[in-house]
Amino acid sequence: MTENYTDPSGNTAQFRAFVDAPESAPASSSAPSRLPLIAGVGVAVVVVVALVAWLALG
């Protein structure tokens, strides 16, 4: 290494620029979709209602 090497992690301005830099990927694509969760809850509700109706009428 050369004698003039400076560690970027030791420079506060460079560290703040790194932290404040925007992400390369959009934020909406990093969030998982809630559609499978909503569909799963809907199916579970239908199954529970069908089970209660079957037990009540049977």
C-alpha atoms as a printed R data frame, in Angstrom:
   type eleno elety resid chain resno       x       y      z
1  ATOM     1    CA   MET     A     1   0.000   0.000  0.000
2  ATOM     2    CA   THR     A     2   1.075   3.547 -0.534
3  ATOM     3    CA   GLU     A     3   1.803   5.897  2.303
4  ATOM     4    CA   ASN     A     4  -0.964   8.261  1.201
5  ATOM     5    CA   TYR     A     5  -3.719   5.689  1.643
6  ATOM     6    CA   THR     A     6  -6.599   6.980  3.757
7  ATOM     7    CA   ASP     A     7  -9.273   4.674  5.076
8  ATOM     8    CA   PRO     A     8 -12.708   5.815  3.805
9  ATOM     9    CA   SER     A     9 -14.373   4.520  6.952
10 ATOM    10    CA   GLY     A    10 -12.277   6.952  8.955
11 ATOM    11    CA   ASN     A    11 -13.598   9.973  7.042
12 ATOM    12    CA   THR     A    12 -16.862  11.235  8.530
13 ATOM    13    CA   ALA     A    13 -17.948  13.080  5.388
14 ATOM    14    CA   GLN     A    14 -17.494  10.011  3.183
15 ATOM    15    CA   PHE     A    15 -19.347   7.838  5.697
16 ATOM    16    CA   ARG     A    16 -22.304  10.242  5.840
17 ATOM    17    CA   ALA     A    17 -22.407  10.377  2.038
18 ATOM    18    CA   PHE     A    18 -22.502   6.565  1.983
19 ATOM    19    CA   VAL     A    19 -25.320   6.409  4.547
20 ATOM    20    CA   ASP     A    20 -27.369   9.118  2.815
21 ATOM    21    CA   ALA     A    21 -26.931   7.608 -0.669
22 ATOM    22    CA   PRO     A    22 -30.210   6.360 -2.183
23 ATOM    23    CA   GLU     A    23 -30.686   2.641 -2.724
24 ATOM    24    CA   SER     A    24 -30.240   1.385 -6.277
25 ATOM    25    CA   ALA     A    25 -33.483  -0.641 -6.121
26 ATOM    26    CA   PRO     A    26 -36.843   1.095 -5.678
27 ATOM    27    CA   ALA     A    27 -38.396   0.780 -2.227
28 ATOM    28    CA   SER     A    28 -41.642  -0.685 -3.535
29 ATOM    29    CA   SER     A    29 -39.929  -3.755 -4.992
30 ATOM    30    CA   SER     A    30 -38.150  -4.557 -1.727
31 ATOM    31    CA   ALA     A    31 -41.409  -4.779  0.222
32 ATOM    32    CA   PRO     A    32 -43.019  -8.212  0.025
33 ATOM    33    CA   SER     A    33 -46.470  -8.523 -1.469
34 ATOM    34    CA   ARG     A    34 -49.334  -8.874  1.011
35 ATOM    35    CA   LEU     A    35 -51.603 -10.628 -1.497
36 ATOM    36    CA   PRO     A    36 -50.625 -14.202 -0.445
37 ATOM    37    CA   LEU     A    37 -51.262 -13.321  3.197
38 ATOM    38    CA   ILE     A    38 -54.693 -11.873  2.432
39 ATOM    39    CA   ALA     A    39 -55.592 -14.866  0.246
40 ATOM    40    CA   GLY     A    40 -54.450 -17.291  2.946
41 ATOM    41    CA   VAL     A    41 -56.519 -15.558  5.608
42 ATOM    42    CA   GLY     A    42 -59.528 -15.579  3.283
43 ATOM    43    CA   VAL     A    43 -59.197 -19.308  2.645
44 ATOM    44    CA   ALA     A    44 -58.806 -19.981  6.377
45 ATOM    45    CA   VAL     A    45 -61.959 -18.000  7.151
46 ATOM    46    CA   VAL     A    46 -63.933 -19.929  4.523
47 ATOM    47    CA   VAL     A    47 -62.699 -23.258  5.936
48 ATOM    48    CA   VAL     A    48 -63.592 -22.287  9.508
49 ATOM    49    CA   VAL     A    49 -67.066 -21.079  8.502
50 ATOM    50    CA   ALA     A    50 -67.673 -24.283  6.527
51 ATOM    51    CA   LEU     A    51 -66.520 -26.407  9.468
52 ATOM    52    CA   VAL     A    52 -68.779 -24.560 11.933
53 ATOM    53    CA   ALA     A    53 -71.744 -24.870  9.543
54 ATOM    54    CA   TRP     A    54 -71.080 -28.595  9.039
55 ATOM    55    CA   LEU     A    55 -70.883 -29.185 12.802
56 ATOM    56    CA   ALA     A    56 -74.000 -27.101 13.485
57 ATOM    57    CA   LEU     A    57 -76.098 -28.798 10.802
58 ATOM    58    CA   GLY     A    58 -74.700 -32.294 11.179
